């Protein structure tokens, strides 16, 4: 095949021309020579992926831990990390140029935007921002009604009057500490329905935060052992309100048990007769029509 295209290919295949192209590429990359419009193209070919850093979670609250991760930094080099110009750590980039560092925000960290800066040994640095806000935690995050939980707050105004609410109903008015923290123990009301509920806190300085909490169902037996044919009382709470309820013994319906329904606060109280099973430990289980469930053990002797 002949033509301008093939003649150009043959010309480019000439070893002398290929060598000249290679030398020109070296000079372009070294910066010893430049051609308008070509520099950026040359460097874009030979440069590596740009370095970057991320921080999670963001936003975060004082006293909580954040994870700072860096990518594409010089391999095996020490990276100096700063939080608002204060050195907080010196992780080493791994064989893939990545590092990971966990940092706990001081309780006195002011709310607002803060700078996290990473500097390598060559003096190159880059930064990202972290937003600090007031926050609350609930421990545990799931509990039965009637159980107690601890609500803790950080990042609020110092020595500030603060209102704590459960599902928008005020449950406590307190004053935060000199570092803007608080801690409160609260007993979940027995009439609380199963599902997700919200704790919230608002201080006099306008700081606010909220946290979800899940109430789970429970049942209690009047006795945990007895003979077949014995009468046992069951009390339940934390179920759905005014819903059909199923009670089972060893996974099966209890003979002669009438239809059951929870009351308006998700509770119930009933009695059942222990079925004629061989001596062993069995599971008594209550489940409402929306899937809320709880179980207890009963031993036939």
Secondary structure, DSSP 8 states (H G I E B T S, - for coil): --SHHHHHHHHHT-HHHHHHHHHHHHHHHHTSS--TTTHHHHHHHH-----EEEEESSSB-TT-EEEEEEES--TT-B-EEEETTEEEE--B--TTS-EEEEEE--TT--SEEEEEEEE-TTS-EEEEEEEE--EEEEESSEEETT-EEEEEEES--TT-EEEEEETTEEEEEEE--TTS-EEEEEE--TT--SEEEEEEEEETTS-EEEEEEEEE-EEEES-SEE-TT-EEEEEEESS-TT-EEEEEETTEE-TT---EE--TTS-EEEEEE--S--SEEEEEEEEETTS-EEEEEEEE-
